[in-house]
Amino acid sequence: MSQGTDLTTMTPIFPGSTDAAGQRATLGVLGGGQLGRMFVHAAQRLGYFTAVLEPDPQSPAGLVSHHHIQTGYDDPAGLAQLAQLCQAITTEFENVPAETLHTLAHTRPVAPGAAVVAIAQNRIEEKAHFTACADVSGVTCAPYLVLETPAQLQAVLAERADLLPGILKTARMGYDGKGQVRVQTAGALAAAWAELGHTACVLEKMLPLTAECSVLVARGWDGQVVSFAPQRNVHVGGILAVTHAYEGALPPALADRAREAAVAIARHLGYVGVLCVEFFVVDDGSADGGLVVNEMAPRPHNSGHYTLDACDASQFDLQVHAMAGLPLPQPRQHSPAIMLNLLGDVWLDASGQLREPDWQSVLRLPGTHLHLYGKVEARAGRKMGHLTITGPDVASVMAVARRAAAVLGLPGLEAI
């Protein structure tokens, strides 16, 4: 499997350069959320102009970009304008239509490509890919079955009771816990599928999880691969709450296996850009636990935001380098870090009324780095920003993280 475009000899797009017509080197991104905003900041710091295609006039990325093309992701005129402005194009989220990426790739380098984004958009295709490359990655996904027809439901009920208890997940558009229902019994499975509108789903066996982790990989057009050390993640209500990024956050042998598996998956895809691969750590009776691949995101990832403050090259720096054909530096983490996700709940008091969080107390704490995404409206469950804590050692970082979490009422550190 590959991106479908052979650009191993792509001419690098150098920052600050101009073409024969005097146009400045410009990088484009589809999507105007916080990931696009942080990509734009990274590109501009290097000296690139940027263009964002996003229909929301108040989008976080559009507000800080040189160009904001305010249109839908399938608008031919908007796509033509983006291609005219930019020398290379990426996406900040996986639900941009794959056909849009395919169209743009006729005239501009697009990373990641349409084929691999299409896989990540569909859990059925994604799990099939993980299964196909299990021999090279050394990991596979949890036992599962596809559920698309009433006949398949009856087959599950009659023949695959071993998949229960399980999690029913929609094949498309599921993220941050959306489109997922835990089911304990056959009756609950039938009811859950009806609740989800009988859409295409996968039923995934629930496993005895001990932890969750993720690995960020960057791969260039020429096949060069670099990666960050795996980070341990804590989810609350299906949404990432805390990322632990420091030596010892995971057993060393397990971390090495996760890193090698993520690199193998990226290579098997022929991937170009930044890829996040998420894993479950399961209790299999071994000292470190077993590793099961969960899903992948064809873009920078919430769990990698700590790299902005704790590493000498962030995940967004690598995204820029990869798409522009620049060399990929092996990132070095210079400080242990804990990242705390800031949802809109932080802005709401016990009665649901808006209030200003106590930033004064938080920013007095040593090693705190506040990132707010420029979103106008705070809502429960909406990602509004993140707080990264760095320090000279894990103990001091953990102590500050606990104090910050107490001030802001953040969950996820209780069991650590």
Phi, psi and chi 1 to 4 in degrees:
 res  aa     phi    psi   chi1   chi2   chi3   chi4
   1 MET       -  137.5 -172.9   68.2 -145.9      -
   2 SER  -144.8  174.4   70.0      -      -      -
   3 GLN   -67.8  -17.9  -63.2 -135.9  144.4      -
   4 GLY    92.9   -0.2      -      -      -      -
   5 THR  -132.6  118.4  -56.6      -      -      -
   6 ASP   -88.0   98.0 -177.7    9.0      -      -
   7 LEU  -122.7   38.5  -76.6  177.8      -      -
   8 THR   -65.4  -18.8   56.6      -      -      -
   9 THR  -106.2   23.0   58.7      -      -      -
  10 MET   -55.5  133.9  172.3 -175.6  170.4      -
  11 THR   -74.1  125.7  -58.1      -      -      -
  12 PRO   -58.9  145.1  -23.5   33.6      -      -
  13 ILE   -99.2  105.0  -57.2  162.0      -      -
  14 PHE   -83.8  139.3  -67.4  113.7      -      -
  15 PRO   -63.4  140.1   21.6  -31.6      -      -
  16 GLY    79.6   -0.2      -      -      -      -
  17 SER   -83.0  164.9   61.3      -      -      -
  18 THR  -130.1  151.6   57.3      -      -      -
  19 ASP   -90.4 -174.4   62.3   16.2      -      -
  20 ALA   -62.6  -26.3      -      -      -      -
  21 ALA   -88.9    3.0      -      -      -      -
  22 GLY    84.5   11.0      -      -      -      -
  23 GLN   -81.9  133.0 -179.0  171.0  -49.9      -
  24 ARG   -71.5  146.7  -62.2  -72.4  -62.6  -88.5
  25 ALA   -58.1  120.5      -      -      -      -
  26 THR  -129.5  132.3  -57.3      -      -      -
  27 LEU  -109.6  138.5  -57.2 -178.9      -      -
  28 GLY  -111.9  152.3      -      -      -      -
  29 VAL  -138.5  134.2   58.7      -      -      -
  30 LEU   -89.9  119.3  -66.9  156.7      -      -
  31 GLY   112.0  138.0      -      -      -      -
  32 GLY  -116.8   19.2      -      -      -      -
  33 GLY   -79.5 -164.3      -      -      -      -
  34 GLN   -67.7  -31.5   63.6  -94.7   20.0      -
  35 LEU   -67.0  -39.5  -62.8  176.9      -      -
  36 GLY   -64.4  -38.7      -      -      -      -
  37 ARG   -61.7  -44.8 -178.5 -175.1 -179.5   97.3
  38 MET   -71.5  -32.0  -71.9 -179.3  -91.1      -
  39 PHE   -62.7  -46.3  164.1   80.4      -      -
  40 VAL   -58.7  -45.5  164.1      -      -      -
  41 HIS   -58.6  -43.7  -74.8  -37.8      -      -
  42 ALA   -65.4  -42.1      -      -      -      -
  43 ALA   -65.9  -42.9      -      -      -      -
  44 GLN   -67.0  -35.4  -69.7  174.9  -11.9      -
  45 ARG   -62.1  -33.6 -171.4  172.5   59.6 -108.5
  46 LEU   -76.4  -21.9  -95.6  176.6      -      -
  47 GLY   117.0    6.5      -      -      -      -
  48 TYR   -82.4  150.7  -67.7  101.9      -      -
  49 PHE   -80.8  160.1  -85.1   38.6      -      -
  50 THR  -135.4  153.2   57.6      -      -      -
  51 ALA  -137.0  134.0      -      -      -      -
  52 VAL  -116.9  130.7  169.7      -      -      -
  53 LEU  -107.4  115.3 -170.9  146.5      -      -
  54 GLU  -163.2  130.5  159.8   64.4   45.7      -
  55 PRO   -71.6  -23.1   19.4  -30.1      -      -
  56 ASP   -76.4  119.8 -179.4    2.3      -      -
  57 PRO   -67.6  -19.5   24.0  -33.9      -      -
  58 GLN  -107.9   24.5  -63.4  -61.6  -47.1      -
  59 SER   -65.6  142.9   71.5      -      -      -
  60 PRO   -54.7  -41.9  -29.5   37.2      -      -
  61 ALA   -76.2  -40.5      -      -      -      -
  62 GLY   -61.1  -33.6      -      -      -      -
  63 LEU   -69.0  -20.8  -69.7  173.3      -      -
  64 VAL  -112.6    0.9  -60.7      -      -      -
  65 SER   -90.4  156.2 -177.2      -      -      -
  66 HIS   -61.8  -38.9  -66.0   89.4      -      -
  67 HIS  -129.2  136.6  -54.0  -79.5      -      -
  68 HIS  -126.6  110.0  179.7 -170.3      -      -
  69 ILE   -92.3  104.9  -57.9  169.5      -      -
  70 GLN   -90.0   86.2 -170.7 -174.8  -33.8      -
  71 THR  -158.2  171.9 -171.9      -      -      -
  72 GLY   -74.1  162.0      -      -      -      -
  73 TYR   -73.1  -10.3  -56.7  123.3      -      -
  74 ASP  -116.1   16.8   56.2   -2.3      -      -
  75 ASP   -81.2  115.5  174.8   55.7      -      -
  76 PRO   -57.9  -42.1  -24.3   34.4      -      -
  77 ALA   -65.5  -41.2      -      -      -      -
  78 GLY   -65.1  -41.2      -      -      -      -
  79 LEU   -65.8  -38.6  -62.6 -179.6      -      -
  80 ALA   -63.9  -39.1      -      -      -      -
  81 GLN   -66.2  -41.3 -175.0 -178.8   -3.4      -
  82 LEU   -62.0  -44.7 -175.1   69.2      -      -
  83 ALA   -64.9  -34.4      -      -      -      -
  84 GLN   -69.5  -35.4 -170.4  -82.9  -35.1      -
  85 LEU   -78.3  -32.1  -78.8  170.9      -      -
  86 CYS  -110.9  152.2  -59.4      -      -      -
  87 GLN   -95.0  -19.7  -76.9   71.2   54.3      -
  88 ALA  -156.0  154.9      -      -      -      -
  89 ILE  -138.2  142.8  -62.0  164.4      -      -
  90 THR  -132.2 -176.7 -170.9      -      -      -
  91 THR  -131.4  150.4  177.8      -      -      -
  92 GLU  -101.8   -6.4   68.3  123.9   24.0      -
  93 PHE  -152.5  157.0   72.2  121.4      -      -
  94 GLU   -82.3   -6.6   55.4  -93.5   44.9      -
  95 ASN   -95.3   10.6  -71.2  -37.6      -      -
  96 VAL   -63.3  135.4  165.3      -      -      -
  97 PRO   -54.5  129.6  -25.2   34.1      -      -
  98 ALA   -59.2  -32.8      -      -      -      -
  99 GLU   -63.4  -31.6 -175.3   58.7   32.9      -
 100 THR   -62.1  -44.7  -69.7      -      -      -
 101 LEU   -65.1  -38.6  -59.8  172.5      -      -
 102 HIS   -62.4  -43.5  179.7   71.3      -      -
 103 THR   -62.0  -46.9  -62.5      -      -      -
 104 LEU   -64.7  -32.1  -70.6  167.3      -      -
 105 ALA   -68.4  -12.4      -      -      -      -
 106 HIS   -67.2  -26.4  -74.0  -57.4      -      -
 107 THR  -124.0  -15.8   55.3      -      -      -
 108 ARG  -139.9  149.9  -70.1  -69.3 -179.4  -97.7
 109 PRO   -62.3  131.2  -18.8   30.6      -      -
 110 VAL  -125.4  122.7  174.5      -      -      -
 111 ALA  -137.2  121.8      -      -      -      -
 112 PRO   -76.8  164.1   29.0  -35.9      -      -
 113 GLY   -83.6  168.7      -      -      -      -
 114 ALA   -60.6  -39.2      -      -      -      -
 115 ALA   -63.7  -43.3      -      -      -      -
 116 VAL   -77.9  -31.2  -65.6      -      -      -
 117 VAL   -65.2  -37.8  171.3      -      -      -
 118 ALA   -61.5  -37.3      -      -      -      -
 119 ILE   -63.9  -45.5  -69.2  173.3      -      -
 120 ALA   -68.9  -20.7      -      -      -      -
 121 GLN   -77.3  -14.1  -71.3  175.6  -15.8      -
 122 ASN  -132.1  112.4 -171.3  -42.1      -      -
 123 ARG   -59.3  -30.8  -68.4 -173.5 -167.7  -82.3
 124 ILE   -64.8  -47.3  -62.7  171.6      -      -
 125 GLU   -66.9  -38.4  -61.8  -64.6  -31.7      -
 126 GLU   -63.0  -47.3 -176.0  179.2   59.8      -
 127 LYS   -66.8  -35.4  -71.1 -174.4  179.2  -64.1
 128 ALA   -62.1  -39.3      -      -      -      -
 129 HIS   -66.0  -45.9  168.6   71.1      -      -
 130 PHE   -58.7  -39.3  -70.7  149.2      -      -
 131 THR   -66.7  -41.0  -58.5      -      -      -
 132 ALA   -65.6  -31.9      -      -      -      -
 133 CYS  -104.0   14.8   70.4      -      -      -
 134 ALA   -60.4  -33.3      -      -      -      -
 135 ASP   -65.2  -31.9  -73.0  -16.1      -      -
 136 VAL   -93.4  -28.7  -66.2      -      -      -
 137 SER   -85.2  -25.6   69.6      -      -      -
 138 GLY    81.1    3.5      -      -      -      -
 139 VAL  -134.3  158.3  -62.2      -      -      -
 140 THR  -136.6  175.8 -170.2      -      -      -
 141 CYS   -89.7  173.2   47.8      -      -      -
 142 ALA   -63.5  151.8      -      -      -      -
 143 PRO   -54.7  136.9  -24.9   35.0      -      -
 144 TYR  -153.9  166.0   75.7   97.8      -      -
 145 LEU  -139.3  150.6  -82.9 -179.8      -      -
 146 VAL   -83.3  138.6  174.5      -      -      -
 147 LEU  -127.1  104.0 -179.2   53.7      -      -
 148 GLU  -126.8  -20.0  -65.0  178.1  -64.9      -
 149 THR  -133.4  157.8   67.9      -      -      -
 150 PRO   -57.2  -34.2  -27.1   35.9      -      -
 151 ALA   -63.4  -39.9      -      -      -      -
 152 GLN   -66.1  -36.6  -72.2  173.4  -35.9      -
 153 LEU   -61.5  -45.5  173.7   63.3      -      -
 154 GLN   -63.8  -36.1  -67.3  -53.5  -47.7      -
 155 ALA   -65.6  -39.9      -      -      -      -
 156 VAL   -62.4  -46.7  171.2      -      -      -
 157 LEU   -62.9  -35.0  -60.9  179.8      -      -
 158 ALA   -87.3  -32.6      -      -      -      -
 159 GLU  -121.2  -17.9  -56.4  167.3   15.5      -
 160 ARG  -126.2   49.9  -67.2  -58.4  -52.6  -89.1
 161 ALA   -63.8  -16.6      -      -      -      -
 162 ASP   -67.1  -15.3   60.2  -57.2      -      -
 163 LEU   -84.1   -3.1  -67.3  177.2      -      -
 164 LEU  -107.2  141.6  -62.7  171.6      -      -
 165 PRO   -61.8  149.4  -12.8   26.1      -      -
 166 GLY  -149.1 -177.1      -      -      -      -
 167 ILE  -123.4  122.2  -55.3  177.1      -      -
 168 LEU   -90.3  122.4 -173.3   66.1      -      -
 169 LYS  -124.2  132.4  -58.9  179.5  177.8 -179.3
 170 THR   -63.4  144.3   56.6      -      -      -
 171 ALA   -66.4  -30.0      -      -      -      -
 172 ARG  -127.2  152.9  -68.4 -175.3  176.6  -87.4
 173 MET    67.2   19.3  -59.0  -59.3  -70.4      -
 174 GLY   -96.6  125.6      -      -      -      -
 175 TYR  -158.2  157.5   62.3   96.1      -      -
 176 ASP    50.2   41.5  -73.3  -15.8      -      -
 177 GLY    82.9   -4.8      -      -      -      -
 178 LYS   -77.5  151.9  -61.7  178.9  177.3   68.1
 179 GLY    68.3   26.4      -      -      -      -
 180 GLN  -133.9  135.9  -58.9 -174.2   18.4      -
 181 VAL  -135.5  127.1 -177.4      -      -      -
 182 ARG   -79.3  134.0  -65.2 -174.5  177.8 -135.7
 183 VAL  -129.5  133.1  -68.0      -      -      -
 184 GLN  -100.7  -30.9  -59.4  -71.5  -33.9      -
 185 THR  -130.8  169.3   65.4      -      -      -
 186 ALA   -61.8  -41.0      -      -      -      -
 187 GLY   -63.1  -39.9      -      -      -      -
 188 ALA   -66.3  -35.0      -      -      -      -
 189 LEU   -64.1  -47.2  172.1   60.6      -      -
 190 ALA   -61.4  -41.7      -      -      -      -
 191 ALA   -66.9  -40.0      -      -      -      -
 192 ALA   -66.0  -40.3      -      -      -      -
 193 TRP   -64.4  -38.6 -166.2   41.8      -      -
 194 ALA   -64.5  -40.6      -      -      -      -
 195 GLU   -61.1  -33.5  177.2 -172.8  -30.2      -
 196 LEU   -86.8    8.5  -66.1  172.7      -      -
 197 GLY    79.5   22.2      -      -      -      -
 198 HIS    55.0   29.8  -62.6  109.5      -      -
 199 THR   -77.4  165.6 -171.2      -      -      -
 200 ALA   -61.3  131.7      -      -      -      -
 201 CYS  -139.9  169.2  -69.2      -      -      -
 202 VAL  -121.1  140.9  -65.7      -      -      -
 203 LEU  -102.4  118.6  173.5   64.3      -      -
 204 GLU  -114.4  130.5 -178.0  179.7  -65.5      -
 205 LYS   -65.3  134.5 -177.9  178.3  178.2   62.1
 206 MET   -74.5  131.9  -73.2 -179.0   63.6      -
 207 LEU  -112.5  158.4  -60.3  174.5      -      -
 208 PRO   -75.4   85.5   27.4  -33.4      -      -
 209 LEU   -75.8  140.3  -55.2 -172.2      -      -
 210 THR  -113.1  -20.3   59.7      -      -      -
 211 ALA  -168.0  168.0      -      -      -      -
 212 GLU  -128.6  146.4  -62.5 -180.0   59.0      -
 213 CYS  -146.4  166.9   65.2      -      -      -
 214 SER  -144.6  157.3   56.5      -      -      -
 215 VAL  -132.5  132.6 -179.1      -      -      -
 216 LEU  -102.4  126.3  -70.3  152.2      -      -
 217 VAL  -124.0  141.2  173.4      -      -      -
 218 ALA  -121.9  133.0      -      -      -      -
 219 ARG  -130.8  135.1 -174.9  174.3 -177.8  -86.9
 220 GLY   -92.1  172.6      -      -      -      -
 221 TRP   -60.3  -28.7  -63.9  101.9      -      -
 222 ASP   -88.9    4.2   60.0   -3.3      -      -
 223 GLY    92.1   -4.5      -      -      -      -
 224 GLN   -64.1  137.3 -179.3 -166.2    3.8      -
 225 VAL  -128.5  134.1  179.6      -      -      -
 226 VAL  -131.4  163.2  -61.6      -      -      -
 227 SER  -154.0  159.7   60.7      -      -      -
 228 PHE   -94.1  157.7  -66.4   92.5      -      -
 229 ALA   -63.0  146.4      -      -      -      -
 230 PRO   -59.9  147.5  -23.4   34.3      -      -
 231 GLN  -119.0  148.2   49.3  -91.0  -22.3      -
 232 ARG   -93.3  134.3 -179.6  162.0   54.7   91.0
 233 ASN  -119.2  144.7  -58.4  -41.5      -      -
 234 VAL  -120.8  124.3  177.6      -      -      -
 235 HIS  -106.4  143.2  -69.1   79.2      -      -
 236 VAL  -127.7  120.7  175.8      -      -      -
 237 GLY    62.9   30.2      -      -      -      -
 238 GLY    80.5    1.0      -      -      -      -
 239 ILE  -115.6  136.8  -57.9  176.5      -      -
 240 LEU   -58.2  128.4 -179.2   65.6      -      -
 241 ALA  -109.5  -42.5      -      -      -      -
 242 VAL  -140.9  138.5 -177.6      -      -      -
 243 THR  -119.4  127.8  -67.5      -      -      -
 244 HIS  -102.8  116.9  -63.1  -97.1      -      -
 245 ALA  -128.5   89.6      -      -      -      -
 246 TYR  -165.9  159.9   45.9   79.0      -      -
 247 GLU   -61.4  127.7 -171.6  173.7   -7.2      -
 248 GLY    98.1   -6.7      -      -      -      -
 249 ALA   -63.1  -29.3      -      -      -      -
 250 LEU  -132.7  152.7  -66.9  164.2      -      -
 251 PRO   -56.4  136.5  -24.0   33.5      -      -
 252 PRO   -54.9  -42.9  -26.1   34.0      -      -
 253 ALA   -66.2  -38.7      -      -      -      -
 254 LEU   -66.4  -41.9 -172.0   74.1      -      -
 255 ALA   -61.2  -41.7      -      -      -      -
 256 ASP   -63.0  -41.7  -71.8  -15.4      -      -
 257 ARG   -62.9  -42.9  -74.6 -178.2   56.9 -154.6
 258 ALA   -63.4  -43.0      -      -      -      -
 259 ARG   -63.8  -45.5 -162.3  168.8 -168.9  165.7
 260 GLU   -64.2  -38.7  -69.3  165.5    2.6      -
 261 ALA   -65.2  -43.5      -      -      -      -
 262 ALA   -63.5  -41.7      -      -      -      -
 263 VAL   -63.1  -42.0  168.9      -      -      -
 264 ALA   -64.0  -40.2      -      -      -      -
 265 ILE   -63.7  -43.5  -71.6  167.8      -      -
 266 ALA   -62.3  -42.9      -      -      -      -
 267 ARG   -67.1  -39.6  -76.3 -178.6  168.8  144.9
 268 HIS   -63.3  -33.3 -168.4  -96.2      -      -
 269 LEU   -76.8  -17.1  -77.4  166.5      -      -
 270 GLY    65.8   34.3      -      -      -      -
 271 TYR   -68.6  146.8 -167.7   85.6      -      -
 272 VAL  -129.9  126.4  175.7      -      -      -
 273 GLY   121.5 -162.7      -      -      -      -
 274 VAL   -98.0  130.5  169.8      -      -      -
 275 LEU  -125.6  134.3  176.4   72.6      -      -
 276 CYS  -109.9  127.7  179.7      -      -      -
 277 VAL  -114.4  125.9 -176.6      -      -      -
 278 GLU  -103.2  140.4  -63.0 -177.9   77.1      -
 279 PHE  -127.6  152.8  -60.6   91.0      -      -
 280 PHE   -99.4  140.6  -65.2  139.3      -      -
 281 VAL  -101.1  123.7 -177.5      -      -      -
 282 VAL  -117.9  151.7  -60.3      -      -      -
 283 ASP   -79.5  101.7 -177.3    1.0      -      -
 284 ASP  -112.7   13.5   63.8   -6.5      -      -
 285 GLY    90.7   -9.9      -      -      -      -
 286 SER   -85.2  167.1   63.9      -      -      -
 287 ALA   -62.8  -42.5      -      -      -      -
 288 ASP   -96.7  -15.4  -66.4  -22.0      -      -
 289 GLY    93.9  163.3      -      -      -      -
 290 GLY   -93.6  162.9      -      -      -      -
 291 LEU  -118.0  128.4 -157.0   60.6      -      -
 292 VAL  -128.0  129.5  172.9      -      -      -
 293 VAL   -78.3  135.6   61.7      -      -      -
 294 ASN  -101.9  -62.9  175.9   32.6      -      -
 295 GLU  -160.3  172.4   59.9 -172.0   20.3      -
 296 MET  -132.2  153.3   61.9 -176.3  179.8      -
 297 ALA  -122.7  121.0      -      -      -      -
 298 PRO   -83.4   61.0   32.6  -35.2      -      -
 299 ARG  -179.4  171.1   51.4  170.7  171.8   76.7
 300 PRO   -57.4  163.5  -27.4   37.2      -      -
 301 HIS  -137.7  150.2 -168.0 -100.2      -      -
 302 ASN   -50.4  -38.7 -161.5  169.4      -      -
 303 SER   -71.3  -10.0   65.3      -      -      -
 304 GLY  -101.5    7.7      -      -      -      -
 305 HIS   -65.8  -25.0  -70.1  -14.6      -      -
 306 TYR   -60.2  -22.2   76.3   93.4      -      -
 307 THR   -64.8  -20.8   61.5      -      -      -
 308 LEU   -62.3  -31.9  -71.0  162.4      -      -
 309 ASP  -114.5  -19.2  -57.6  -59.8      -      -
 310 ALA  -109.8   -1.9      -      -      -      -
 311 CYS  -130.7  157.2  -59.7      -      -      -
 312 ASP   -82.1   -9.4   57.3    4.5      -      -
 313 ALA  -142.3  126.9      -      -      -      -
 314 SER   -87.2  170.7   76.7      -      -      -
 315 GLN   -61.9  -29.3   61.0  174.0  -19.5      -
 316 PHE   -76.8  -34.5  -58.7   99.5      -      -
 317 ASP   -59.0  -43.4  -65.8  -33.8      -      -
 318 LEU   -69.1  -33.5  -64.7 -174.3      -      -
 319 GLN   -60.6  -44.5 -175.6 -176.3   21.9      -
 320 VAL   -63.3  -48.8  172.2      -      -      -
 321 HIS   -58.5  -45.9  -82.5 -118.3      -      -
 322 ALA   -63.6  -48.9      -      -      -      -
 323 MET   -69.8  -29.7   68.9 -179.5  -67.5      -
 324 ALA   -87.7   -2.2      -      -      -      -
 325 GLY    76.8   21.9      -      -      -      -
 326 LEU   -86.5  160.0  -57.2  179.3      -      -
 327 PRO   -59.8  147.9  -21.0   32.1      -      -
 328 LEU   -99.8  112.0  -65.8  175.1      -      -
 329 PRO   -74.4  140.6   28.5  -33.9      -      -
 330 GLN   -71.8  113.9  173.6   56.7   51.3      -
 331 PRO   -66.6  147.3   23.6  -32.3      -      -
 332 ARG  -120.7  125.1  179.3 -177.1   63.6   87.5
 333 GLN   -87.0  120.9 -174.7  169.2  -14.0      -
 334 HIS   -98.5  -11.0   51.3   70.2      -      -
 335 SER  -145.4  140.9  -56.7      -      -      -
 336 PRO   -62.3  150.1   20.3  -28.8      -      -
 337 ALA  -147.9  150.0      -      -      -      -
 338 ILE  -129.4  130.8  -68.5  175.9      -      -
 339 MET  -109.4  133.5 -171.9 -147.1   69.2      -
 340 LEU  -113.0  123.7  -54.7  175.0      -      -
 341 ASN   -74.9  139.5 -129.4    7.7      -      -
 342 LEU  -111.6  103.6  -57.1  175.5      -      -
 343 LEU   -90.1  167.3  -56.2 -177.6      -      -
 344 GLY   -59.4  -20.4      -      -      -      -
 345 ASP   -56.2  -29.1  -50.4   64.2      -      -
 346 VAL   -63.3  -26.5  173.9      -      -      -
 347 TRP   -89.9   -0.6  -79.9 -102.7      -      -
 348 LEU  -112.0  134.4  -56.2  175.5      -      -
 349 ASP   -84.1 -175.4   63.7   18.6      -      -
 350 ALA   -60.4  -26.1      -      -      -      -
 351 SER   -94.8    5.2   62.4      -      -      -
 352 GLY    84.6    9.5      -      -      -      -
 353 GLN   -87.1  146.0  -62.1  -59.5  -52.9      -
 354 LEU   -66.6  140.4  -75.9  171.2      -      -
 355 ARG  -150.2  158.8   52.8   98.6 -170.8  -94.1
 356 GLU   -85.0  126.5 -168.3   66.6   24.1      -
 357 PRO   -60.0  158.6  -22.5   33.8      -      -
 358 ASP   -83.2   69.8 -173.0    3.1      -      -
 359 TRP   -64.5  -30.6  -58.5  128.8      -      -
 360 GLN   -56.7  -46.9 -171.1   81.3   -9.3      -
 361 SER   -69.9  -39.1  -64.8      -      -      -
 362 VAL   -65.7  -45.4  169.6      -      -      -
 363 LEU   -76.5   -9.1  -65.3  176.0      -      -
 364 ARG   -74.4  -20.1  -77.2 -162.5 -174.0   99.6
 365 LEU   -74.5  139.7  -61.3  173.3      -      -
 366 PRO   -68.0  140.2   24.7  -34.2      -      -
 367 GLY    76.6   18.9      -      -      -      -
 368 THR   -93.0  137.4   54.3      -      -      -
 369 HIS  -129.9  108.9  -50.8  -90.7      -      -
 370 LEU   -94.6  130.1  178.4   63.1      -      -
 371 HIS  -126.4  111.5  -62.2 -100.9      -      -
 372 LEU  -106.5  145.4  -61.8 -177.6      -      -
 373 TYR   -95.1    2.2  -58.3  150.1      -      -
 374 GLY    78.7   19.8      -      -      -      -
 375 LYS   -81.4  136.4  -63.4 -177.8  178.8  179.7
 376 VAL   -74.9  -38.4  176.4      -      -      -
 377 GLU  -115.0  125.2 -178.9 -173.8    0.5      -
 378 ALA   -88.4  127.8      -      -      -      -
 379 ARG  -133.5  150.5  -61.9 -168.1  -57.8  -92.1
 380 ALA   -56.0  130.3      -      -      -      -
 381 GLY    84.5   -7.9      -      -      -      -
 382 ARG   -86.2  133.1 -171.1 -175.6 -164.1 -165.4
 383 LYS   -74.1  113.3  -67.8  176.2 -178.4  175.0
 384 MET  -104.7  -22.0  -60.6  -65.9  -66.8      -
 385 GLY   174.5 -172.4      -      -      -      -
 386 HIS  -149.0  159.1   67.4  -89.6      -      -
 387 LEU  -123.9  120.4 -178.9   72.3      -      -
 388 THR  -106.3  134.8  -59.6      -      -      -
 389 ILE  -113.4  125.0  -62.4   95.3      -      -
 390 THR  -120.5  161.1   59.8      -      -      -
 391 GLY  -172.7 -178.4      -      -      -      -
 392 PRO   -75.6  -20.5   26.6  -34.5      -      -
 393 ASP  -154.4  164.7   52.8   66.1      -      -
 394 VAL   -63.4  -40.4  174.9      -      -      -
 395 ALA   -60.9  -43.7      -      -      -      -
 396 SER   -70.0  -36.9   61.5      -      -      -
 397 VAL   -64.5  -44.1  168.4      -      -      -
 398 MET   -62.9  -40.6 -178.3   63.9   70.6      -
 399 ALA   -63.5  -43.6      -      -      -      -
 400 VAL   -68.2  -39.8  172.1      -      -      -
 401 ALA   -60.5  -41.3      -      -      -      -
 402 ARG   -63.8  -41.2  -71.7 -173.8 -176.4  -80.6
 403 ARG   -65.7  -43.1  -68.5  167.1   64.9 -172.6
 404 ALA   -64.3  -42.2      -      -      -      -
 405 ALA   -63.4  -36.2      -      -      -      -
 406 ALA   -67.2  -41.4      -      -      -      -
 407 VAL   -62.7  -41.9  169.5      -      -      -
 408 LEU   -94.2   -6.5  -63.2  173.0      -      -
 409 GLY    70.0   40.1      -      -      -      -
 410 LEU   -93.3  139.6  -59.4  175.9      -      -
 411 PRO   -89.6  171.1   34.9  -35.4      -      -
 412 GLY   110.8  -15.7      -      -      -      -
 413 LEU  -102.7    0.3  -76.4  173.5      -      -
 414 GLU   -62.3  -37.2  -58.5   86.4   -9.6      -
 415 ALA   -91.2    3.6      -      -      -      -
 416 ILE   -97.0      -  -55.9  -60.1      -      -
